[in-house]
């Protein structure tokens, strides 16, 4: 019974750590944003750079995933179980503080794949800490799936795999997109509130500057273009059903709301998303400008979306030669839409058709310049859906470890069988 209890606790902790580490590795920028939120809540913003939060994000995801795999395969049983206890001993008081003080909306333990409230997260960690303590109490009761002589294969392959997943997701886009702006999502439908649900109310405040004076304005009293945009904040004033998308507002530099116009466009609309133009990657400017020229010729709308102020937009135009119009959008919304700065979004009738990072922007070949997007690959929904991604994941990680486990157990069984036969053969026979 003791062995059963310990191994059940081992599976609970292992699976949770594996899932938590994997979803963080799939979206390293999202985890970095959450780490930055923690630092801001603790008034430690200036201590860690953006690069530092990315490194911390990848390190945390690798640590959690590795601990989970090590516990699952019973590798370095004492060390892995103690590391799980230490990590949970740190996270449990932290999540208690989050639950009581509520400085951030959720802990981000499972990224956007599974959003828990702060109190749910705390009690989850309490259960996990108890299970981890049981495992650390009797680590030698953990049943091995791979013999000690072959464990180095699992260790190296696990660390290499999760680092590759995090690096590819950081270079391009997350392998799995759990956010409401994923490919195939209709933004207008994501903004709808089901019939009968209480209507929440939000208030957006714009901070503008003129002649050295800064003032706050609402949407109803937004001033003329002589005021310079500085920042904006959206807060919920009345609780109610909050739709997955509730802060998608596109406002031109002149103060006009064109959200409905963009979402109702039955043709294609390109959105170049950059939360901060000051730090946006400008190494692919030629491709962006060529794509805008193509849109001009074909009659497709093209907008830049940013949370930067007028001066930053002006500097971007001077540096890049950009001629496309810009819209002002909330920073958090832009970071949620796409994990790239800049990133490119293709909409058709309000539905997200394609997404590209700045490292993988689409290119229109010269012989395709006169062809509409309907006849080009980039104008179609990608064939690489969730089922094929899961199949690749099984092929490249789960299957090799499963085959290793089967081969190892077969080898250990034949070894035991040979030893048993030898002992039986060497055993002296009793006289009749």
TORKE-630681 format. One record per residue (C-alpha): x, y, z. Coordinates in Angstrom, 2 decimals, always signed. Each point is the difference from the previous one (the first is absolute). Layout:
# residues N
X / Y / Z;
...
***
This chain:
# residues 432
+0.00 / +0.00 / +0.00;
+2.87 / +2.38 / +0.80;
+1.56 / -0.66 / -3.40;
-3.35 / +0.68 / -1.71;
-0.54 / +3.30 / +1.85;
+3.54 / +1.23 / -0.74;
-0.25 / -0.85 / -3.68;
-3.44 / +1.60 / -0.37;
+1.41 / +3.19 / +1.56;
+2.98 / -0.31 / -2.33;
-2.28 / -0.13 / -3.08;
-2.08 / +3.00 / +1.16;
+3.08 / +2.18 / +0.56;
+1.76 / -1.23 / -3.16;
-2.92 / +0.57 / -2.38;
-0.70 / +3.45 / +1.46;
+3.64 / +1.06 / -0.33;
+0.22 / -1.35 / -3.55;
-3.12 / +1.88 / -1.13;
+1.02 / +3.18 / +1.81;
+3.52 / -0.06 / -1.43;
-1.15 / -0.83 / -3.52;
-2.60 / +2.78 / -0.31;
+2.57 / +2.48 / +1.31;
+2.57 / -1.20 / -2.54;
-2.55 / +0.23 / -2.81;
-0.60 / +3.67 / +0.84;
+3.24 / +1.36 / +1.52;
-0.93 / +3.63 / -0.67;
-3.34 / -0.41 / +1.74;
+1.78 / -1.44 / +3.05;
+2.49 / +2.88 / -0.16;
-2.91 / +2.48 / +0.02;
-1.40 / -1.72 / +3.09;
+3.39 / +0.14 / +1.74;
+0.12 / +3.71 / -0.82;
-3.47 / +0.38 / +1.57;
+1.31 / -1.67 / +3.18;
+3.00 / +2.33 / +0.09;
-2.23 / +3.02 / -0.54;
-2.29 / -1.09 / +2.85;
+3.07 / -0.28 / +2.24;
+1.34 / +3.38 / -1.18;
+3.07 / -1.69 / -1.49;
-0.55 / +1.04 / -3.62;
+3.44 / +1.44 / -0.63;
+1.99 / -2.92 / +1.40;
-0.52 / -2.40 / -2.92;
+0.17 / +0.87 / -3.69;
-2.30 / -1.41 / -2.69;
+2.78 / -2.41 / -0.96;
+0.26 / -1.05 / +3.64;
-3.71 / -0.83 / +0.20;
+0.26 / -2.07 / -3.21;
+2.97 / -1.93 / +1.43;
-1.88 / -0.53 / +3.27;
-3.04 / -1.17 / -1.96;
+1.96 / -2.64 / -1.93;
+1.91 / -1.08 / +3.11;
-3.22 / -0.43 / +2.01;
-1.74 / -1.98 / -2.74;
+3.05 / -2.25 / -0.44;
+0.28 / -0.60 / +3.75;
-3.68 / -0.87 / +0.43;
-0.13 / -2.25 / -3.06;
+3.22 / -1.80 / +0.96;
-1.13 / -0.59 / +3.60;
-3.29 / -1.39 / -1.29;
+1.70 / -2.41 / -2.41;
+2.57 / -1.04 / +2.61;
-2.76 / -0.82 / +2.49;
-2.01 / -1.81 / -2.66;
+2.95 / -2.21 / -0.93;
+1.38 / -0.14 / +3.58;
+3.32 / +1.54 / -1.03;
+2.21 / +1.28 / +2.84;
-2.91 / -0.67 / +2.30;
+1.32 / +1.74 / +3.10;
+1.19 / +3.10 / -1.85;
-3.09 / +0.37 / -2.20;
-2.44 / -0.39 / +2.91;
+1.90 / +2.50 / +2.13;
+0.15 / +2.51 / -2.86;
-3.77 / -0.31 / -0.39;
-0.47 / +0.68 / +3.72;
+2.31 / +3.04 / -0.10;
-1.74 / +1.48 / -3.04;
-3.46 / -0.50 / +1.49;
+1.17 / +1.29 / +3.38;
+0.89 / +3.26 / -1.76;
-3.07 / +0.20 / -2.22;
-2.62 / -0.84 / +2.66;
+0.63 / +3.05 / +2.26;
+0.33 / +2.14 / -3.13;
-3.39 / -1.10 / -1.27;
-1.48 / +0.58 / +3.46;
+1.19 / +3.61 / -0.25;
-1.54 / +0.20 / -3.49;
-3.30 / -1.34 / +1.30;
-0.12 / +2.46 / +2.91;
+1.43 / +3.13 / -1.61;
-1.19 / -0.75 / -3.57;
+2.71 / +2.10 / -1.74;
-0.40 / -1.99 / -3.24;
-3.11 / -1.66 / -1.42;
+1.47 / -3.52 / -0.21;
+3.30 / -1.71 / +0.71;
+0.64 / -1.26 / -3.54;
+0.90 / -3.49 / +1.25;
-1.44 / -1.59 / -3.12;
+0.33 / +3.01 / -2.26;
-3.16 / +0.71 / -2.01;
-0.78 / -3.71 / -0.34;
-1.71 / -0.16 / +3.40;
-0.68 / +3.21 / +1.91;
-0.57 / -0.49 / +3.73;
-1.00 / +2.59 / +2.56;
+2.62 / +0.91 / +2.58;
-1.80 / -1.96 / +2.72;
-0.35 / -3.04 / -2.26;
+3.72 / +0.23 / -0.71;
+0.84 / +0.16 / +3.70;
-2.05 / -3.06 / +0.92;
+1.41 / -1.84 / -3.01;
+3.50 / +0.68 / +1.29;
-0.96 / -1.12 / +3.51;
-1.14 / -3.36 / -1.39;
+3.12 / -0.32 / -2.16;
+2.28 / +0.90 / +2.90;
-1.60 / -2.70 / +2.13;
+0.42 / -2.55 / -2.81;
+3.61 / +1.07 / -0.57;
+0.78 / -0.40 / +3.71;
-1.34 / -3.56 / -0.12;
+2.24 / -0.76 / -3.00;
+3.04 / +1.61 / +1.66;
-0.69 / -2.01 / +3.17;
+0.27 / -3.35 / -1.82;
+1.74 / +0.70 / -3.34;
+1.43 / -3.51 / -0.27;
-3.55 / -1.38 / -0.24;
-0.34 / +1.55 / -3.49;
-0.18 / -2.66 / -2.68;
+2.55 / +0.46 / -2.80;
-1.08 / +0.02 / -3.64;
+3.59 / +0.18 / -1.26;
+3.01 / -1.69 / +1.56;
+2.66 / +2.14 / +1.63;
+2.54 / -0.75 / -2.73;
-2.26 / +1.55 / -2.68;
-1.33 / +2.97 / +1.94;
+2.56 / +2.37 / -1.52;
-1.82 / -0.36 / -3.34;
-3.29 / +1.22 / +1.51;
+1.75 / +2.85 / +1.84;
+1.81 / +1.37 / -3.04;
-2.91 / -0.52 / -2.38;
-2.46 / +1.71 / +2.36;
+2.10 / +3.11 / +0.52;
+0.89 / +0.23 / -3.70;
-3.63 / -0.44 / -1.06;
-1.47 / +2.68 / +2.28;
+2.76 / +2.49 / -0.87;
-0.69 / -0.53 / -3.72;
-3.75 / +0.50 / +0.54;
+0.61 / +3.24 / +1.93;
+2.54 / +1.28 / -2.54;
-2.23 / -0.69 / -3.02;
-2.99 / +1.62 / +1.74;
+2.13 / +3.02 / +0.83;
+1.43 / +0.33 / -3.51;
-3.30 / -0.52 / -1.80;
-3.36 / -0.26 / +1.78;
-1.34 / -2.37 / +2.70;
-0.57 / -3.52 / -1.29;
-3.41 / -0.04 / +1.72;
-1.93 / +3.25 / +0.25;
-2.41 / -0.04 / +2.96;
-0.91 / +3.69 / -0.26;
-3.32 / +1.34 / -1.39;
+1.77 / +1.34 / -3.11;
+1.14 / -3.41 / -1.28;
-0.24 / -0.88 / -3.68;
-3.61 / -0.79 / -0.87;
-1.46 / +2.18 / +2.78;
-2.61 / +2.59 / -0.94;
+0.74 / +3.16 / +1.95;
-3.54 / +1.35 / -0.17;
-1.42 / -3.25 / +1.37;
+2.63 / +0.07 / +2.73;
-1.33 / +3.39 / +1.08;
-3.63 / -1.12 / +0.25;
-1.78 / -0.54 / +3.30;
-2.46 / -2.93 / +0.15;
-3.64 / +0.91 / +0.40;
-1.03 / +0.29 / +3.63;
+3.49 / +0.65 / +1.33;
+0.64 / +3.17 / +2.00;
+1.71 / +2.68 / -2.04;
+3.40 / +1.11 / +1.33;
+1.08 / +3.58 / -0.51;
+3.47 / +1.21 / -0.86;
+1.50 / +3.44 / +0.00;
+2.94 / +1.01 / -2.12;
+2.05 / +3.00 / +1.08;
+2.36 / +1.74 / -2.40;
+2.96 / +2.02 / +1.25;
+0.79 / +2.82 / -2.42;
+2.46 / +2.87 / +0.04;
-0.06 / +3.53 / -1.39;
+2.41 / +2.87 / +0.65;
+1.61 / -1.95 / +2.85;
-3.36 / -0.68 / +1.69;
-1.25 / -3.57 / +0.46;
-3.70 / -0.75 / +0.42;
-2.24 / -3.04 / +0.04;
-2.89 / -0.38 / -2.42;
-2.70 / -2.58 / -0.60;
-1.30 / -1.24 / -3.33;
-2.91 / +2.47 / +0.09;
+2.16 / +3.08 / +0.58;
+3.03 / -0.97 / -2.12;
+1.57 / +3.32 / -1.15;
+1.23 / +1.11 / -3.43;
+3.27 / -0.98 / -1.68;
+1.94 / +2.85 / +1.64;
+0.35 / -2.25 / +3.06;
+2.74 / -2.66 / -0.02;
-0.82 / -3.55 / +1.07;
+2.09 / -1.22 / +2.97;
-1.71 / -3.11 / +1.39;
-3.36 / -1.71 / +0.56;
-1.52 / -2.20 / +2.69;
-3.11 / -2.19 / -0.07;
-1.64 / -1.00 / +3.28;
-3.16 / -1.92 / +0.80;
-2.45 / +2.22 / +1.88;
-2.93 / -2.42 / +0.32;
+0.37 / -3.77 / +0.42;
-1.86 / -2.43 / -2.21;
+0.69 / -2.60 / -2.66;
+3.33 / +0.87 / -1.54;
+0.29 / -1.26 / -3.60;
+3.34 / -1.46 / -1.12;
+0.65 / +3.18 / -1.99;
-1.11 / +3.19 / +1.75;
+2.65 / +2.62 / -0.70;
+0.50 / -0.18 / -3.78;
-0.43 / +3.67 / -0.95;
+1.70 / +1.53 / -3.04;
+0.27 / +3.76 / +0.20;
+1.65 / +2.04 / -2.73;
+2.52 / +2.73 / +0.75;
-2.82 / +2.48 / -0.60;
-2.14 / -1.65 / +2.68;
-2.46 / -1.91 / -2.22;
-1.12 / -3.50 / +1.07;
+0.29 / -2.31 / -3.03;
-0.37 / -3.31 / +1.86;
-3.31 / -0.97 / -1.61;
+1.20 / +1.13 / -3.43;
+2.99 / -2.34 / +0.20;
-1.94 / -2.96 / +1.40;
-2.80 / +0.38 / -2.56;
+2.38 / +0.12 / -2.97;
-0.89 / -3.03 / -2.16;
+3.35 / +0.27 / -1.78;
+3.45 / -0.41 / +1.50;
+1.45 / +2.34 / +2.64;
+3.65 / -0.05 / +1.08;
+0.85 / +1.17 / +3.52;
+3.64 / +0.68 / +0.85;
+0.09 / -0.35 / +3.79;
+2.69 / +1.71 / +2.06;
-0.62 / +0.69 / +3.70;
+3.06 / +2.26 / +0.08;
+1.46 / +1.38 / -3.22;
+3.05 / +1.18 / +1.93;
+1.15 / -3.60 / +0.50;
-1.52 / -1.58 / -3.13;
+2.25 / -2.08 / -2.22;
+0.57 / +1.88 / -3.27;
+2.13 / -2.59 / -1.81;
-2.82 / -0.96 / -2.40;
-1.16 / +3.48 / -0.98;
+0.24 / -0.69 / -3.73;
-2.43 / -2.91 / +0.26;
-2.48 / +2.09 / +2.00;
+0.12 / +2.90 / -2.45;
-0.27 / -2.34 / -2.99;
-3.03 / -1.64 / +1.55;
-1.60 / +3.40 / +0.58;
+0.60 / +0.94 / -3.64;
-1.60 / -3.29 / -1.05;
-3.04 / +0.82 / +2.19;
-0.23 / +3.45 / -1.58;
-0.08 / -1.53 / -3.48;
-2.52 / -2.70 / +0.94;
-2.22 / +2.27 / +2.11;
+0.58 / -1.73 / +3.34;
+0.03 / +1.99 / +3.23;
+3.29 / +0.16 / +1.94;
+0.34 / +1.55 / +3.46;
+2.73 / +0.25 / +2.57;
-1.15 / -0.60 / +3.58;
+2.05 / +1.38 / +2.86;
-0.13 / +1.32 / +3.54;
+2.88 / +2.40 / -0.68;
-0.53 / +3.76 / -0.07;
-0.01 / +2.35 / -2.97;
+3.73 / +0.74 / +0.24;
+0.87 / -3.71 / -0.14;
-2.29 / -0.46 / -3.01;
+1.66 / +2.94 / -1.73;
+3.48 / -1.40 / +0.67;
-1.08 / -3.41 / -1.33;
-1.24 / +1.60 / -3.20;
+3.22 / +1.96 / -0.42;
+2.13 / -3.10 / +0.61;
-1.99 / -2.46 / -2.09;
-1.74 / +2.10 / -2.63;
-3.34 / -1.41 / +1.15;
-3.01 / +1.51 / -1.74;
-2.75 / -2.10 / +1.57;
-2.34 / +1.57 / +2.57;
+0.30 / -0.80 / +3.71;
-2.65 / -0.75 / +2.61;
+0.44 / +0.39 / +3.74;
-0.79 / -3.16 / +1.98;
+0.45 / -1.08 / +3.60;
+3.47 / -1.48 / +0.65;
-1.26 / -3.14 / +1.75;
-2.40 / -0.67 / -2.87;
+2.83 / +0.17 / -2.53;
+2.19 / -2.34 / +2.04;
-2.92 / -2.41 / +0.20;
-0.71 / +0.09 / -3.74;
+3.45 / -1.19 / -1.06;
+3.28 / -0.86 / +1.75;
+2.22 / +1.98 / -2.32;
+1.11 / +3.62 / -0.32;
-0.93 / +0.64 / -2.69;
-2.33 / -2.79 / -1.02;
-2.37 / -0.21 / -2.93;
-3.65 / -1.00 / +0.12;
-2.26 / -0.75 / -2.97;
-3.75 / +0.40 / +0.49;
-2.87 / -0.85 / -2.30;
-3.52 / +0.92 / +1.07;
+1.25 / +0.34 / +3.57;
+1.57 / -3.48 / +0.08;
+3.70 / -0.51 / +0.68;
+1.24 / -1.73 / -3.15;
+3.77 / +0.15 / +0.46;
+2.64 / +1.16 / +2.48;
+3.71 / +0.61 / -0.57;
+2.88 / +1.05 / +2.22;
+2.51 / +2.57 / -1.22;
+2.42 / -2.89 / -0.63;
-2.41 / -1.76 / -2.35;
-1.81 / +2.70 / -1.97;
-1.76 / -0.99 / -3.24;
+1.60 / +0.97 / -3.29;
-1.85 / +0.72 / -3.24;
+2.00 / -1.29 / -2.95;
+0.28 / +2.29 / -3.07;
-2.14 / -2.35 / -2.08;
-2.70 / +0.09 / +2.71;
-0.21 / +3.79 / +0.35;
-3.08 / +0.21 / -2.22;
-1.77 / -2.97 / +1.58;
-2.65 / +0.44 / +2.74;
+0.50 / -1.55 / +3.42;
-2.81 / -2.49 / -0.64;
+2.28 / -1.78 / -2.46;
+3.14 / +0.14 / +2.16;
+0.99 / -2.34 / +2.81;
+0.42 / +2.82 / +2.51;
-3.64 / +0.94 / -0.47;
-1.24 / -3.43 / +1.13;
-0.35 / -1.55 / +3.42;
+3.14 / -2.06 / +0.74;
-0.25 / -3.79 / -0.25;
+2.15 / -0.36 / +3.09;
-2.76 / -0.35 / +2.57;
-0.01 / -1.13 / +3.62;
-0.37 / -3.74 / -0.79;
+3.10 / -0.01 / -2.22;
+1.96 / +1.92 / +2.65;
-1.01 / -2.51 / +2.66;
+1.01 / -2.82 / -2.36;
+3.45 / +1.57 / -0.45;
+0.34 / +0.39 / +3.74;
-0.79 / -3.68 / +0.49;
+2.38 / -0.95 / -2.80;
+2.98 / +2.02 / +1.18;
-0.24 / -0.36 / +3.78;
-2.55 / -2.49 / +1.31;
+0.72 / -2.77 / -2.53;
+3.82 / -0.03 / +0.47;
-0.36 / -0.17 / +3.79;
-2.66 / -2.70 / -0.30;
+2.24 / -2.07 / -2.28;
+2.94 / +0.53 / +2.37;
-2.13 / -1.16 / +2.93;
-1.16 / -3.12 / -1.85;
+3.54 / -0.83 / -1.14;
+1.40 / +0.59 / +3.48;
-2.67 / -2.11 / +1.73;
+0.49 / -2.77 / -2.59;
+3.75 / +0.07 / +0.54;
-0.42 / -0.09 / +3.80;
-2.50 / -2.87 / -0.28;
+2.32 / -2.09 / -2.21;
+2.87 / +0.79 / +2.38;
-2.09 / -1.20 / +2.95;
-1.06 / -3.08 / -1.97;
+3.60 / -0.94 / -0.82;
+1.03 / +0.50 / +3.61;
-2.89 / -2.11 / +1.25;
+0.81 / -2.81 / -2.43;
+3.65 / +0.11 / +0.97;
-0.85 / -0.17 / +3.72;
-2.33 / -2.90 / -0.67;
+2.66 / -1.79 / -2.02;
+2.70 / +0.57 / +2.60;
-2.21 / -1.06 / +2.86;
+1.09 / -3.50 / +1.25;
-2.54 / -2.72 / -0.58;
-1.17 / -1.98 / +2.98;
+0.46 / -3.79 / -0.27;
-3.11 / -2.02 / -0.55;
***
